[in-house]
Amino acid sequence: MGSKHDEYESPLATRYASKAMRELFSPQRKFATWRRLWLALAEAQKALGLDISDTQIEQMAEHLDDIDFQSVARYEKQFKHDVMAHIHAFGDVAPLAKPIIHLGATSQFVVDNADLILMREALEILIGYLANIIDVMGQLAVKWRNLPCLAYTHFQPAQLTTFGKRITLWCCDFVMDLRELERRLENLEFRSTRGATGTEDSFLALFNGDHDKVRRLREMIAEKMGFKQITPVTGQTYSRKIDAQVLLAVGSIGASVHKFCNDIRLLAGLKEVTEPFEARQVGSSAMPYKRNPMRCERATALARFLIDISVSSLHTAAEQWLERTLDDSAHRRLVIPESFLAADGMLRIVLNVIRGLRVNEGIVAKRVEQELPFIATERILMQAVKSGGDRQELHERLRKHALEASEKIITEGSENDLIDRIKADSAFAGIDLDTILEPSRSIGRAPEQVDEFISACVEPVRRKYAHKLGTSVELEV
């Protein structure tokens, strides 16, 4: 006897994505949505005067969720057509309604409209994660608002910033992602009823040439399914650019996650931060001391996958022939759910990481102490010039001292003795080096920028999504 371990299962479902997202893109949810669309179609047609009875409507309404998947499989094997298989299976449990199920519609009435409904709800789930990430990052930015740390350009020590300011850089990317998802959600257009080539000819025939009833039918179904906007024209399908716009917005979150997680991985290598590490967690099967940033590594991998597949939605939009071609179908079955499952998985990891992120303040301060003498040379030069020194001569002295100190660090692994060299040089006598070397004097407006960012970007998110904050995240592995 076989078991579920004998066949491939997507890791997105078994390891990474949440139960809510898995259920959203499950066969049960998809095909129950098809039945709700057929019910909405019948209700609207009845309201507009077609000969559809209350009993037929009631029978359909009683069987929206009790899908016999074995029966569907038998029908699909016979018809080689999934929509027809579900029409017949629905008709078997609602026999009085069988003659009017799918009346005037083409397959894309259920396929396209259901996909739009599921994507709308999936966007809401991702928005909830983003709101939580922005909220927690905002808290951490305030917590470490004043903590001086090395800023890196080209992954080389540059000037100082604060750790709170660095967090705002990550957070700002996620704020942009949230705004883009909101825009896509707000402007998501429904297909509704359009017919086999988008002309609504079948519905015009049903309503004896009454164009107003055809328009009202389209609007009534959109309203029943909770959509305010309807795409202005379609072929048999809505433009696949709609999918591309949604999925590219989702894919863009992958870039934010990748950036954040790569930064954490780099800082973990410098021991400046540590991602959550559980008591029984094993970092390496060979090296017992290892504390690898495996959560961020996993999220980076998912982000890379998401970026790649989301871009492929543009190829599908570009490849559609005239009023439609079927080469979009298999691709959309894969890329729509997997994009959202991957996004769900990686955002859950990010939220888990930031809620348990440890900033190793001692290491951060030590690295500042090691590099600050080099960073402070410009201030030392300016102060010495103000005290009457020759700028060019002083610059040359500082250059030699810095090169000698750097060479000693590199060749001997010794501590930075640049300040001792400067103190021993009479040309810099009387300079208040202790004041110049106070890290808080070299962080510019970083703390104030944190405050401004929280006020302008984080607080509005907290107010708007207060009901979504505090989402619990339990990683599968």
C-alpha positions as CSV (number, residue, x, y, z in Angstrom):
1,M,0.0,0.0,0.0
2,G,1.4,3.4,-0.9
3,S,1.5,6.5,1.3
4,K,1.7,10.2,0.9
5,H,5.4,9.9,1.0
6,D,5.5,8.0,-2.3
7,E,4.6,11.1,-4.4
8,Y,6.0,14.6,-4.7
9,E,4.5,17.3,-2.6
10,S,5.4,21.0,-3.0
11,P,7.6,22.2,-0.1
12,L,5.7,25.5,-0.4
13,A,2.7,23.6,1.0
14,T,4.5,21.2,3.3
15,R,7.2,23.4,4.8
16,Y,6.8,27.1,4.2
17,A,3.3,28.6,3.6
18,S,0.7,29.2,6.2
19,K,-2.5,27.1,6.6
20,A,-4.6,30.1,5.6
21,M,-2.8,30.5,2.3
22,R,-2.7,26.8,1.6
23,E,-6.5,26.6,2.2
24,L,-7.1,29.6,0.0
25,F,-5.5,28.0,-3.0
26,S,-6.8,24.5,-2.3
27,P,-9.0,22.6,-4.8
28,Q,-11.9,22.8,-2.3
29,R,-11.8,26.6,-2.1
30,K,-11.2,27.1,-5.8
31,F,-14.1,24.9,-7.0
32,A,-16.4,26.0,-4.2
33,T,-15.8,29.5,-5.6
34,W,-16.8,28.3,-9.0
35,R,-20.1,27.1,-7.6
36,R,-20.7,30.4,-5.9
37,L,-20.1,32.1,-9.2
38,W,-22.6,29.8,-11.0
39,L,-25.1,30.6,-8.2
40,A,-24.5,34.3,-8.5
41,L,-25.0,34.0,-12.3
42,A,-28.3,32.2,-11.9
43,E,-29.6,34.6,-9.2
44,A,-28.8,37.6,-11.4
45,Q,-30.3,36.0,-14.5
46,K,-33.5,35.2,-12.5
47,A,-33.7,38.7,-11.2
48,L,-33.4,40.1,-14.7
49,G,-36.3,37.9,-15.9
50,L,-35.0,34.6,-17.1
51,D,-37.1,31.5,-16.4
52,I,-35.1,30.2,-13.4
53,S,-37.1,29.0,-10.3
54,D,-36.5,29.6,-6.6
55,T,-36.2,25.8,-6.2
56,Q,-33.3,25.7,-8.7
57,I,-31.6,28.5,-6.9
58,E,-32.1,26.9,-3.5
59,Q,-30.8,23.5,-4.7
60,M,-27.6,25.2,-6.0
61,A,-27.2,27.1,-2.7
62,E,-27.5,23.8,-0.7
63,H,-24.5,22.3,-2.5
64,L,-21.8,24.9,-2.7
65,D,-19.2,23.0,-0.7
66,D,-20.0,19.3,-0.9
67,I,-17.8,18.6,-3.9
68,D,-17.4,15.0,-4.9
69,F,-13.9,15.1,-6.3
70,Q,-14.0,11.4,-7.3
71,S,-17.0,12.1,-9.5
72,V,-15.2,15.2,-10.9
73,A,-12.2,13.1,-11.8
74,R,-14.4,10.6,-13.6
75,Y,-16.1,13.3,-15.6
76,E,-12.8,15.0,-16.5
77,K,-11.3,11.7,-17.7
78,Q,-14.3,11.5,-20.0
79,F,-14.6,15.1,-21.2
80,K,-10.9,16.1,-20.9
81,H,-12.3,19.4,-19.7
82,D,-12.2,20.5,-16.0
83,V,-15.0,23.1,-16.2
84,M,-17.4,20.7,-17.9
85,A,-16.5,18.0,-15.3
86,H,-17.4,20.4,-12.4
87,I,-20.6,21.5,-14.2
88,H,-21.8,17.9,-14.4
89,A,-20.7,17.1,-10.8
90,F,-22.6,20.2,-9.6
91,G,-25.6,19.1,-11.7
92,D,-25.6,15.7,-10.1
93,V,-26.2,17.1,-6.6
94,A,-28.5,19.9,-7.9
95,P,-30.4,18.1,-10.6
96,L,-33.3,20.6,-10.9
97,A,-30.7,23.3,-11.6
98,K,-28.7,21.2,-14.0
99,P,-30.3,22.8,-17.1
100,I,-29.4,26.3,-16.2
101,I,-26.0,25.9,-14.5
102,H,-23.4,27.9,-16.5
103,L,-26.2,29.4,-18.8
104,G,-24.6,31.7,-21.4
105,A,-21.2,31.5,-19.8
106,T,-17.8,30.3,-21.1
107,S,-15.3,28.5,-19.0
108,Q,-13.4,31.7,-18.2
109,F,-16.5,33.0,-16.3
110,V,-15.5,30.7,-13.5
111,V,-11.8,30.3,-14.1
112,D,-10.9,34.0,-14.4
113,N,-13.4,35.3,-11.9
114,A,-12.4,32.7,-9.3
115,D,-8.7,33.6,-9.8
116,L,-9.4,37.2,-9.2
117,I,-11.4,36.5,-6.1
118,L,-8.6,34.3,-4.7
119,M,-5.9,36.8,-5.6
120,R,-7.9,39.5,-3.8
121,E,-8.0,37.5,-0.6
122,A,-4.3,36.5,-1.0
123,L,-3.3,40.1,-1.3
124,E,-5.2,40.8,2.0
125,I,-3.2,38.1,3.7
126,L,0.1,39.5,2.5
127,I,-0.9,43.0,3.5
128,G,-1.5,41.7,7.0
129,Y,2.1,40.3,7.2
130,L,3.5,43.5,5.8
131,A,1.6,45.6,8.3
132,N,3.0,43.5,11.2
133,I,6.6,43.6,9.8
134,I,6.4,47.4,9.5
135,D,5.0,47.7,13.0
136,V,7.7,45.6,14.6
137,M,10.5,47.2,12.6
138,G,9.2,50.5,13.7
139,Q,9.5,49.4,17.3
140,L,13.0,48.2,16.8
141,A,14.0,51.4,15.0
142,V,12.9,53.4,18.0
143,K,14.6,50.9,20.4
144,W,18.0,51.3,18.7
145,R,17.4,54.9,17.5
146,N,20.6,56.2,19.2
147,L,22.9,53.1,19.0
148,P,25.9,54.2,16.8
149,C,27.0,51.5,14.4
150,L,29.3,51.3,11.4
151,A,27.6,52.1,8.1
152,Y,29.0,50.1,5.2
153,T,29.3,51.1,1.5
154,H,30.7,48.4,-0.8
155,F,30.6,46.3,2.4
156,Q,33.5,48.4,3.6
157,P,33.3,50.5,6.8
158,A,32.2,54.0,5.9
159,Q,30.8,56.7,8.3
160,L,28.6,56.0,11.3
161,T,24.9,55.6,11.4
162,T,22.6,54.2,14.1
163,F,21.1,50.8,14.1
164,G,17.7,52.3,14.3
165,K,18.3,54.3,11.2
166,R,19.5,51.1,9.4
167,I,16.2,49.4,10.3
168,T,14.3,52.2,8.7
169,L,16.0,51.4,5.4
170,W,14.6,47.9,5.6
171,C,11.3,49.1,6.8
172,C,10.9,51.7,4.1
173,D,11.1,49.0,1.4
174,F,8.3,47.1,3.0
175,V,6.2,50.3,3.3
176,M,6.6,50.7,-0.5
177,D,5.6,47.1,-1.0
178,L,2.5,47.6,1.2
179,R,1.5,50.7,-0.7
180,E,1.9,48.8,-4.0
181,L,-0.3,45.9,-2.8
182,E,-2.9,48.4,-1.6
183,R,-2.9,50.0,-5.0
184,R,-3.3,46.7,-6.8
185,L,-6.1,45.6,-4.4
186,E,-7.9,48.9,-4.8
187,N,-7.7,48.8,-8.6
188,L,-8.3,45.1,-9.1
189,E,-10.9,44.7,-11.9
190,F,-13.4,41.9,-12.1
191,R,-14.1,40.0,-15.4
192,S,-17.7,39.2,-14.7
193,T,-19.8,38.0,-17.7
194,R,-18.3,38.5,-21.2
195,G,-19.0,35.4,-23.2
196,A,-16.8,33.2,-25.5
197,T,-14.9,36.0,-27.2
198,G,-15.7,38.9,-25.0
199,T,-18.7,40.3,-27.0
200,E,-21.5,39.2,-24.6
201,D,-23.3,37.7,-27.6
202,S,-24.7,34.7,-25.7
203,F,-26.1,36.9,-23.0
204,L,-27.6,39.3,-25.5
205,A,-29.4,36.4,-27.1
206,L,-30.7,35.2,-23.7
207,F,-32.1,38.7,-23.0
208,N,-33.6,39.1,-26.5
209,G,-31.3,41.9,-27.5
210,D,-31.7,43.9,-24.3
211,H,-28.3,45.6,-23.9
212,D,-29.3,47.2,-20.6
213,K,-30.0,43.8,-19.0
214,V,-26.7,42.5,-20.3
215,R,-24.9,45.4,-18.7
216,R,-26.9,45.0,-15.5
217,L,-26.1,41.3,-15.4
218,R,-22.4,42.0,-15.5
219,E,-22.7,44.6,-12.7
220,M,-24.9,42.5,-10.5
221,I,-22.5,39.6,-10.5
222,A,-19.5,41.9,-9.7
223,E,-21.4,43.4,-6.8
224,K,-22.4,40.0,-5.5
225,M,-18.7,38.9,-5.5
226,G,-17.6,42.1,-3.8
227,F,-16.0,44.0,-6.7
228,K,-16.4,47.7,-7.4
229,Q,-14.7,47.7,-10.7
230,I,-15.1,45.7,-13.9
231,T,-12.4,45.4,-16.6
232,P,-13.7,47.6,-19.5
233,V,-13.1,45.0,-22.2
234,T,-12.0,41.4,-22.5
235,G,-11.4,38.8,-25.1
236,Q,-12.4,35.4,-23.8
237,T,-10.1,36.1,-20.8
238,Y,-9.3,39.3,-19.0
239,S,-6.0,40.8,-20.1
240,R,-3.2,38.7,-18.5
241,K,-1.5,42.1,-17.7
242,I,-3.8,42.1,-14.7
243,D,-2.1,38.9,-13.4
244,A,1.3,40.4,-14.3
245,Q,0.6,43.6,-12.4
246,V,-0.5,41.7,-9.3
247,L,2.3,39.1,-9.4
248,L,5.0,41.7,-10.1
249,A,3.8,43.6,-7.0
250,V,4.1,40.4,-5.0
251,G,7.5,39.6,-6.6
252,S,8.7,43.0,-5.7
253,I,8.3,42.0,-2.0
254,G,10.8,39.3,-2.8
255,A,13.4,42.0,-3.5
256,S,12.8,43.6,-0.1
257,V,13.0,40.3,1.7
258,H,16.2,39.4,-0.2
259,K,17.8,42.7,0.7
260,F,16.8,42.5,4.4
261,C,17.8,38.9,4.8
262,N,21.1,39.3,3.0
263,D,21.9,42.2,5.3
264,I,21.1,40.2,8.3
265,R,23.3,37.4,7.0
266,L,26.2,39.8,6.4
267,L,25.8,41.3,9.9
268,A,25.6,37.9,11.4
269,G,28.9,37.0,9.8
270,L,30.3,40.1,11.6
271,K,28.5,38.9,14.8
272,E,26.7,42.3,15.0
273,V,23.3,40.5,15.0
274,T,21.9,37.1,15.7
275,E,18.7,35.8,14.3
276,P,16.4,33.7,16.6
277,F,18.1,30.5,17.7
278,E,16.2,27.9,19.6
279,A,17.5,25.9,22.5
280,R,17.7,22.6,20.7
281,Q,18.5,24.0,17.2
282,V,21.5,22.6,15.4
283,G,23.6,24.9,13.3
284,S,25.8,22.3,11.6
285,S,26.0,18.5,11.6
286,A,29.8,18.7,11.7
287,M,30.5,21.9,13.6
288,P,28.6,22.1,17.0
289,Y,29.4,25.7,17.6
290,K,27.7,27.0,14.4
291,R,24.7,29.4,14.6
292,N,23.9,29.8,11.0
293,P,21.4,32.4,9.9
294,M,19.3,29.7,8.4
295,R,16.0,31.5,8.6
296,C,17.3,34.4,6.5
297,E,19.0,31.9,4.2
298,R,15.7,30.2,3.6
299,A,13.8,33.4,3.1
300,T,16.4,34.5,0.6
301,A,15.9,31.3,-1.4
302,L,12.2,31.7,-1.4
303,A,12.5,35.4,-2.4
304,R,14.8,34.4,-5.4
305,F,12.2,31.8,-6.5
306,L,9.4,34.3,-6.2
307,I,11.2,37.0,-8.2
308,D,11.9,34.5,-11.0
309,I,8.4,33.1,-11.3
310,S,6.6,36.4,-10.9
311,V,8.4,37.9,-13.9
312,S,7.2,35.0,-16.0
313,S,3.7,36.4,-15.8
314,L,4.8,39.1,-18.2
315,H,5.7,36.3,-20.8
316,T,2.2,35.0,-20.4
317,A,0.6,38.4,-21.0
318,A,2.8,38.9,-24.0
319,E,2.1,35.5,-25.5
320,Q,-1.7,35.7,-25.7
321,W,-3.0,35.5,-29.3
322,L,-5.9,37.7,-30.4
323,E,-9.0,36.9,-28.1
324,R,-7.2,34.1,-26.3
325,T,-4.9,31.0,-26.4
326,L,-4.7,28.2,-24.0
327,D,-1.0,28.3,-23.3
328,D,-1.7,30.5,-20.3
329,S,-3.7,27.9,-18.5
330,A,-1.0,25.5,-17.2
331,H,1.3,28.4,-16.4
332,R,-1.3,30.2,-14.4
333,R,-2.2,27.1,-12.4
334,L,1.4,27.1,-11.2
335,V,2.5,30.7,-11.0
336,I,-0.5,32.3,-9.3
337,P,-0.7,30.0,-6.2
338,E,3.0,29.4,-6.0
339,S,3.8,33.2,-6.0
340,F,1.4,33.8,-3.1
341,L,2.6,30.7,-1.2
342,A,6.2,31.7,-1.6
343,A,5.5,35.2,-0.5
344,D,3.5,34.0,2.4
345,G,6.4,31.7,3.5
346,M,9.1,34.2,3.2
347,L,7.1,37.0,5.0
348,R,6.4,34.6,7.9
349,I,10.1,34.0,8.2
350,V,10.9,37.8,8.2
351,L,8.3,38.4,10.9
352,N,9.7,35.6,13.0
353,V,13.3,36.9,12.5
354,I,12.6,40.5,13.5
355,R,10.5,39.6,16.5
356,G,13.4,37.6,17.8
357,L,16.3,39.7,16.4
358,R,19.2,40.2,18.7
359,V,21.5,43.1,18.2
360,N,24.8,42.4,19.9
361,E,25.5,45.9,21.2
362,G,28.9,45.0,22.6
363,I,30.2,43.8,19.2
364,V,28.6,46.8,17.4
365,A,30.3,49.2,19.8
366,K,33.6,47.3,19.5
367,R,33.6,47.7,15.7
368,V,32.8,51.4,16.0
369,E,35.7,51.7,18.4
370,Q,38.0,50.0,15.9
371,E,37.1,52.1,12.9
372,L,36.1,55.4,14.4
373,P,39.8,56.7,14.5
374,F,40.0,56.4,10.7
375,I,36.5,57.9,10.3
376,A,37.3,60.8,12.6
377,T,40.5,61.9,10.8
378,E,38.5,64.5,8.8
379,R,37.2,66.1,11.9
380,I,40.6,66.0,13.5
381,L,42.0,67.7,10.4
382,M,39.4,70.5,10.5
383,Q,39.9,71.1,14.2
384,A,43.7,71.3,13.8
385,V,43.3,73.7,11.0
386,K,41.0,75.9,13.1
387,S,43.8,75.9,15.8
388,G,46.2,77.5,13.3
389,G,47.7,74.5,11.5
390,D,48.6,74.2,7.8
391,R,45.9,72.0,6.1
392,Q,48.2,70.4,3.6
393,E,50.9,69.6,6.1
394,L,48.4,68.2,8.6
395,H,46.7,66.1,5.9
396,E,50.0,64.5,5.0
397,R,50.8,63.7,8.6
398,L,47.3,62.1,9.1
399,R,47.7,60.1,5.9
400,K,51.0,58.6,7.1
401,H,49.7,57.9,10.6
402,A,46.6,56.2,9.1
403,L,48.5,54.1,6.6
404,E,51.0,52.9,9.3
405,A,48.2,52.1,11.8
406,S,46.2,50.2,9.1
407,E,49.3,48.3,8.0
408,K,50.0,47.2,11.5
409,I,46.4,46.0,11.9
410,I,46.6,44.0,8.7
411,T,50.0,42.5,9.2
412,E,50.0,41.9,12.9
413,G,46.4,41.7,13.8
414,S,46.9,44.4,16.5
415,E,44.5,47.0,17.9
416,N,44.1,50.3,16.1
417,D,46.8,52.7,17.5
418,L,46.0,55.6,15.2
419,I,44.9,57.9,18.0
420,D,48.0,57.1,20.0
421,R,50.1,58.1,17.0
422,I,48.1,61.3,16.6
423,K,48.4,62.1,20.3
424,A,52.2,61.7,20.1
425,D,52.4,64.1,17.1
426,S,53.0,67.7,18.4
427,A,51.2,69.1,15.3
428,F,47.9,68.0,16.9
429,A,48.6,69.1,20.4
430,G,45.6,70.7,22.1
431,I,43.0,68.9,20.0
432,D,40.1,67.5,22.1
433,L,40.3,64.0,20.7
434,D,38.0,62.5,23.3
435,T,35.2,64.8,22.2
436,I,35.8,64.2,18.5
437,L,35.9,60.4,19.1
438,E,32.5,60.4,20.9
439,P,30.4,58.2,18.5
440,S,27.2,60.1,19.1
441,R,28.9,63.2,17.5
442,S,29.3,61.3,14.2
443,I,25.8,60.0,13.5
444,G,24.4,63.1,11.9
445,R,20.6,63.3,12.0
446,A,20.1,59.5,12.2
447,P,18.0,59.6,15.4
448,E,15.9,62.4,14.1
449,Q,15.4,60.7,10.8
450,V,14.1,57.6,12.7
451,D,11.5,59.8,14.4
452,E,10.5,61.4,11.2
453,F,10.1,58.1,9.4
454,I,8.1,56.6,12.2
455,S,5.7,59.5,12.2
456,A,5.4,59.7,8.4
457,C,5.4,56.0,7.4
458,V,4.9,53.7,10.3
459,E,2.2,55.3,12.4
460,P,-0.3,55.6,9.4
461,V,0.1,51.8,8.8
462,R,-0.5,51.1,12.5
463,R,-3.6,53.2,12.5
464,K,-5.0,51.6,9.3
465,Y,-4.2,48.0,10.2
466,A,-4.5,48.0,14.0
467,H,-6.9,45.1,13.6
468,K,-4.3,43.0,11.9
469,L,-1.4,43.6,14.2
470,G,-0.1,40.9,16.5
471,T,-0.4,38.1,13.9
472,S,1.0,34.9,15.4
473,V,3.6,33.1,13.3
474,E,4.8,29.5,14.0
475,L,7.3,28.2,11.4
476,E,6.8,24.6,10.3
477,V,10.6,23.8,10.4
